[in-house]
Amino acid sequence: MQRWLTVVALATTGMVAGCGLIPNQSLKYREAEVVEPMTVPDGWVFIGQSPLYEVPDADQRLTAEDGERSFQAPKPPDLVGAVPEGGDQTPVPASPASARAVLAKDGTGYPIIMMPDRYAQAWESVGQALTQTDLRVTDRNRDQGVFFLTTPERYQLQPAEAQLKLSHTTNGIQVALMNAEGTALADKAGSLAVLESLYGELQRIGSGIRR
């Protein structure tokens, strides 16, 4: 038993001594290179907050929580690249004060609306906007983020029934028009007509304009 304890003690001593051979990399971050702010191609827009990971002042990095001091990581920006509708190729700077819904296209060219809001606020705004259009809401499912619509003839959507789908993304809430079964995106032309009508009402709501 005594011999076994001696072997364990020697092994432990060797491990402790070996730890001293590992270089200390804890301050390596101080050598990080400062890079230029991220930019996007012409015709794309940012949606969200600041385009940088803003770091708070050094004296504000530690805040009290339950009697302890802890580091509060800065909130990352919510970004999305989307091609604006209407041919406007001027990049729109992101600003928490001016961030609103944007009518855009996804990567495959389908029209979408991006909303830099929380889901509850986006759902309420879309529901309110729909009541100001000629789109008829036949049913809704908040948990699934779906408004079931019947569209008038002027939208040229065949069939006339569709689903307006709100989806969570890392950049906010995406609104897209699905077919009646919700299995695929609706026709591009019909989708654009529907979303343009909805977008116009969302803009009025965001601007505080009443009919």
Secondary structure, DSSP 8 states (H G I E B T S, - for coil): -HHHHHHHHHHHHHHHHHHTTS---TTGGGG----------TT----SS-SS-----GGGSEEEETTEEEE-----------EEGGG--------TTT---EEEE-TTS-EEEEE-S-HHHHHHHHHHHHTTSS-EEEEEETTTTEEEEE--GGG--SSSEEEEEEEEETTEEEEEEE-TTSSSB--HHHHHHHHHHHHHHHHHHHHT---
